[in-house]
Amino acid sequence: MLSLAAQMLRFRKGGFAATFLALAAGVAVLMTCALLVESGLRYHGTPQRYARTVAVVADRDLTITQKVLGEEESTTLTLPERGSVPGSLVTRIADVPGVSKAVGERWIPAVSPAAPDTPVTGRGWASAALAPYKLLAGSPPRGDGDIAVDSRLADAAGLRPGDRTEIVTGGRTLTLKVSGVVEAAGAGSGSTLFFTDARAARLDPRPGRFDAIGVLAEPGADRAAVVAAVRRAADHAGATTYVGADRGLAEEPEAAAARDLTVQAGGAFGGYAAAIIVFTAASTVGLSVRHRRRELALLRAVAATPGQVRTMILAEVGLLSVLAALVGVPVGLAATGRLRDELVERHFVPGTFTVQGGLLSGLAVTAAVALVALAAAWIAALRTTRIRPTEALGEAAVDKGLGGRTRLVSGLVFLAAGVSLIGLTGATGGDTALGAAIGMLYTFVLAIALLAPWINQGAARLLTPVLRTVWGNSGYLAAANLRAGARGMVAVLTALVLSIGLGGTVWFLQDNLQRQTEAQSHDGTRAQHALVGTTGLPASAADRARRIPGVEAATGVRRTGVIVRGGLEPATVLAQGIDPKGADRTMDLGVRSGDLEDLDGKNTVAVSASLAGAAGWKVGDRARLWLGDGSPATLRVVAVYDRGFGFGDVTLGKATLAGHTRTNLDDHVLVRPAADASPAEVSAALAGLARQYPGAGVTGTDRLTAELGADLAVSAWLNRMLILVLVGYAVLAAANTLIMAALARTRELSLLRLVGVTRGQIKRMVHAEQAGLLGVALAIGGTIAAVTLSSVVNAVTGERVPYVPALGWITIVAGTVTLALVAVLLPIGRVLRVSPVRGIGLRE
């Protein structure tokens, strides 16, 4: 049977090409998602600056354990601001037997105006021993006015020992002397400059703490024993010990975020892709088998046993799956490499992120797609092989029945489940609402896939008068064909509904989130000017802005993130730190209860209405959360506001954030002139103030909103790109199925022509069929998308009517029509070019 299956593939190229294309595309899509997950799991950053260490002690993430439905679940989140460890831990680790040195390291953000495009981090000289760095020229820094620079910064800025250079850090410009130039093999990404340890301690916004502790072992020491002892000391202090490849996670905090992003994105979209591929690949394989009923019936009639026929079909599909894997896996590898480059370019992942593995992903994806295809082929072959040989040829002519009772009942159950999820989406918010909406979308699509035969037949009966009125007798024939082929068009309806529903929900959701964020930022900003600094602004900038004649109010804003235990699981949310004095005159958060003026200490917080609803907080409650560096905080809720998208879900007083962010600098200062002030004089005074801070300038607040929209567009790029791939695959499957169905009608259309139907009438009949089928798909898919999108937008943003750009729905309608023109009319035109006498004798 394997030899016969291979011959079938050889002599039925057209029919098997469609199945091969569906399987190969499915393998490529799943391979990309699986390889993204595998690469993320294998990625640990690159331990270069810590190459000499036996262990690194740091605090880079937070693990929260809570009870969910009576069971304890743990969630680990990367800290938004990077945690720190107490300075006393250095002494305790240094006393561990076998440790030659424990070095506390500080990471101080800095900018070299002489090389503005070169990222720079300042450190204390003691940490030079960790890589280790060696002096190329000059000497180590010995005084507060000295720095040593690495060779990359020296080359970029043209520095040599003895030169004086400017360094911007902590919102100030320091003029320092280059004491030496150093170099280390594999010193990590970015350049490094070294202050004296005392100067680095004074520049660090977190006094008495270190970003990390590098542990060096004595020669000949038992490394396992040293690591175990260090881990005990670190655990006692609430820190984490990183060893081996994991040291890269301590060296590159963004590595953990990149790993989470790739694993979550690949896993989530891989799940969506798997669901789509199960629908489409199974439908395509099943349709391919059903189109060969006459051939399979003939084999039965000439004494082939049911087992032999099924074995032949499984062998055919198995060979196609292997061929599809040989094409799809390399395509997936290439696509993942390209995706990795795009992620690096858009700063989703660091440059050290690489595509790793592939063998496990390739084997898993090949096995999964092959299993789906084989199961679909087996199910499709059962009906033909179960009937008696003498009945097989008669049964091959047309599908009888729409489906069993089990299929009908299952479809109704899924339909009811989808309706119930509408209520769940409306009762929740945030990620929970989004997850319920996606679940609702797939539940509806699964219900449509199960109920599609009855939907197609009902729609054909309903559309018969319309089709006949518009297309005459050709419309009558079209309606009859739609009724007769109700079961055969299940795959087309399902693929179209899925692509319209998925694209119309997730794609337009990004538009709604971006539009809502921009609108809230614009409507909630009362200031007309913004003082912005590329390297940050000290708190004194807002005080000095307030003292400018004609300025009514000025508010410094510091962006950060906090971790809250809201909804079903902990999550990181955007937050801002402000000086509440006069904040109501520069920003309007849409406070619905409480007062922002009460943010006057370290123990208060204001939260958005969506977060308050998810966490069950109200004004006066004690809210437990974790600041950006992982420090726990229990704060009193003093206000609940509506504009969480534009200003963040959490608003804190800057006093609360002191010592818990990487710098004590503001991102920008909002400035509102008095009504009777001269705009020109205020602008000139602000420009003069900006010149006193390195990298600072004055801009209109509308530009801040525009930049926020641009940032959101970049953030939404990954979601949209992956959704585009999934929708593209669903559309490909629909086109594939339409082409297969069109090419399989050679005998049918030839018979019509032999009984007197003209080519023009046949074309009008096909037009009417496609108008009916695509109209039903657009109506159902659009309804599902509208219900899903409106439910999640209402739950997440509070808007009852979602925003759908005109270009968006025009694209969906035009794309669907184009699909019909390309995937049906072109193959039908080819079929009609065949002589009807010759066509009636062709095989299926």
Residue, then its C-alpha position, 0 to 999 in steps of 0.5 A: m500500500l505504501s507503493l500505491a500511495a506513492q503512485m497516487l501522489r505522483f499521478r494526482k499532483g493537483g489534488f495533493a498539492a492543496t493538502f501539502l500546502a496546508l500542511a507545510a504552511g501549518v508546520a512553518v507557523l507552528m515551527t516559528c512559535a515553537l522555536l520562539v518558545e524553545s529559544g526563550l527557554r534556552y536563553h539566559g543572557t550572556p555572562q561576560r562581565y561575570a565570567r570569572t565569578v563562581a556565583v552572582v547574588a542579585d534580586r531580579d524577580l519576584t515570586i508571589t504565591q497565592k491560593v486559586l480555587g483552593e490550590e496554591e499557585s506561584t507566579t514569578l515576575t521580572l522586577p520593573e526597576r531591578g532589585s538590589v541587595p543589602g550591603s551587609l550581605v557582601t561581608r557575610i558572603a566574603d566570610v564564607p569558606g572558599v570565597s576569595k572575594a565578594v564584590g558589591e557592584r553598582w550600576i549607575p546610568a551615565v551618558s558621555p556627550a562625546a559619544p552620545d550613541t554609545p550606551v554607558t554604565g558607571r561602576g565602582w572600580a572594585s567590580a573591575a575584578l569580576a570580568p576581569y578588566k585589565l589596564l591598557a594604559g594609565s592607572p585606576p581612578r584614585g580620586d573623585g575627579d578620576i574615571a577609567v573608561d573601557s576601550r570601546l568608549a575611549d575609541a568612540a569618544g577619542l579619549r586617552p589617559g590625562d584627557r578631561t571629559e564630561i559625563v552626565t549622570g544623576g541629572r548633572t554634568l560632571t567634568l572628570k579626568v580619564s585616569g586609565v583605559v581598560e579592556a576585558a574579553g567579552a565585557g558584555s553589551g554597552s560600554t563601562l566607565f569606572f568611578t572610585d568606589a566612594r564616588a560610585a556610592r554617592l552617585d547611587p540612588r540606593p545608598g547602602r545597597f548594591d545591584a549585584i554581588g559577584v563571588l570569586a572562589e579561592p583556587g582549589a576550593d570546592r565550588a559546589a560547597v561554596v555555591a551552597a553556602v553562598r545560596r544559604a546566605a543569599d536566601h536568608a537575605g531574600a536574594t537569588t543566587y545565579v550560577g552557570a549560564d543563569r549568571g547572564l540573567a543577573e548580568e542582563p536584567e532585560a534577558a529575563a524579560a526577553r525570555d518571558l516575552t518570547v515564551q509567552a508570545g510563542g506559547a500563546f500564539g502557538g496555541y491559537a495557531a494550533a487551534i486554527i491548524v486543527f480546523t484547517a488542516a483537518s478540513t483540507v485533508g478530509l475534503s481531499v479524501r471526500h473528493r476521491r470517493r468515486e476512486l475509493a469506491l472503485l477500489r472497494a468494488v474490485a475487492a480492496t478491503p476496507g483496511q487496505v483502503r484506509t492504510m493507503i489513505l494514511a500512507e498518502v497523508g503520512l508521506l505528505s506530512v513528511l514532505a510538508a515537514l521537510v519544507g515547513v521546518p526550514v521555512g519556520l527556522a528562517a522565519t524565526g531568524r527574521l523575527r528575532d532580528e525584528l525583535v532586536e531592532r524594536h528593542f523587545v529583546p537584547g542583541t544577545f538573544t539568539v535562536q537556539g535549538g530547533l530539533l525538539s521543536g521540529l520533531a514536536v511540530t511534525a508529529a503534531v501536524a502529522l497526527v492531525a492530518l492522519a486523524a482527519a484522513w482516518i475519519a474521512a475514510l471511514r464512511t466510504t470503507r464501511i459500506r459494501p462494495t456494491e453500494a460504494l459507487g452509488e454512494a460516491a455521487v453525493d453527500k447524504g445527510l448533514g451530520g449526526r446528532t452528536r455533531l448537532v448537539s455538540g455545536l449547540v453546546f459550544l454555542a451556548a458556552g460562547v454566549s455564556l462567556i459574553g457575561l464573563t467578559g463583561a464581569t471581569g477586566g484587564d487580561t482576564a477579560l481579554g482571555a475570556a474574549i479570546g476563549m469566546l471567539y474560539t468557542f463561537v468558531l468551534a460552534i460554527a464549524l460543528l453547525a456549518p452544514w445546517i448553517n449552510q443549508g439554512a442560508a441557502r434556503l433563505l437566500t434562494p429568493v434573493l439569488r434567483t431575483v438577482w441572477g435569475n435561473s443561474g441563481y436558482l441553480a446556485a441555491a440548489n448547489l449550496r444546499a447540496g454542498a452544505r457539508g462540503m463547504v464546512a471547511v470554507l465557512t469555518a476558515l472564513v469565519l475564523s479569519i474575519g472573527l480573529g482579525g476583526t477582534v484582536w487587530f481592532l482591539q489594538d486600535n481601540l487600546q491605542r486610541q483610548t490611551e492617546a485620548q485619555s492622555h490628551d484629554g487629561t493633560r491640562a498643561q501646555h508645555a513639557l520640560v523633557g530630558t533624555t537623561g532625566l531631570p532632577a526634582s529641582a527642575a519642577d521647583r524651579a519651573r514653578r518659580i518662573p513668572g507666569v507659571e501657574a503650576a508645574t508637576g514632575v512625573r516619574r514613570t515606573g512599574v509596580i506589581v499588584r495582586g489584582g484579578l486572577e494572578p499577580a501582574t505588572v502595571l504601569a505607574q507614575g510618581i508625582d508631586p501632588k502639589g498643584a497636580d490637579r492643575t496640570m493633569d486631570l486623571g478623571v478622579r471619580s472618588g477621593d482626592l489626589e491632594d491626599l498623596d502627601g506621604k509615603n503611605t498613600v496611593a491612587v489607582s485606576a477604576s479598572l485596577a480597583g475593580a479587579a483588586g476589589w479596592k475602594v477609597g480608604d482601603r489598604a492596598r498591598l503591592w510591590l514597588g518596582d524594585g520588589s519592596p513590599a508596600t501597604l498603602r492607603v487608597v486615597a483616590v480612584y480615577d478613570r484615565g488609567f490608560g493615559f496615566g498608568d493604573v497606579t499613581l504614587g507620591k514621589a516620596t514613596l518611590a524614593g530609593h526604589t527606582r534606578t534613578n531619582l530623576d523625573d522623566h518630564v515636567l508638566v508646566r501650565p502657564a497662568a491665564d494672563a501670562s505672556p506665552a512667549e515670555v514663559s516659553a523663553a524662560l522655560a527654554g533657558l531653564a532647559r539649557q541648564y540641564p543636560g539633554a533637556g528641552v521644551t516641547g508641547t504636551d501634544r507631542l508627548t501624546a504623539e510619542l506615547g502613541a508611537d510607543l504603543a504602536v511599537s508595543a502592538w507590533l508583535n501582536r499584530m504581526l503574529i495575528l496577521v500570520l494566523v489570519g493569513y494562514a486561515v485565509l490561505a486555508a479558505a482559498n485552498t479549499l475553494i480552489m480544491a472545490a472548484l477544480a473538483r467540479t469538472r464533471e458537474l459543470s461539463l454535464l451542465r454544459l452538455v444539457g444546454v447550460t451556457r458558459g455565461q450562465i455557469k459563470r453567473m451561477v458561480h458568482a451567485e454561489q460565492a455571493g451567498l457563501l461569502g455573504v454568510a461568512l461575512a455576516i457570521g464572522g462580523t457578528i462574532a467579531a462585533v460581539t467579542l470586540s465590543s465585550v472586551v473593549n467595554a470590559v477593558t476601557g469602559e467604552r460600549v461601542p468599539y472603534v473600528p477604522a473605516l479602512g479596517w472593515i473595508t479591507i476585510v470586505a475587499g479581501t474577502v471579495t478578492l479571495a472569491l475572485v482569485a480562489v474560485l473564478l480563476p479555477i472555474g475559468r480553467v475548468l470551463r476551457v475544457s471541452p464538456v465531452r472530454g470533461i465528463g470523462l475525466r476523473e475527479 
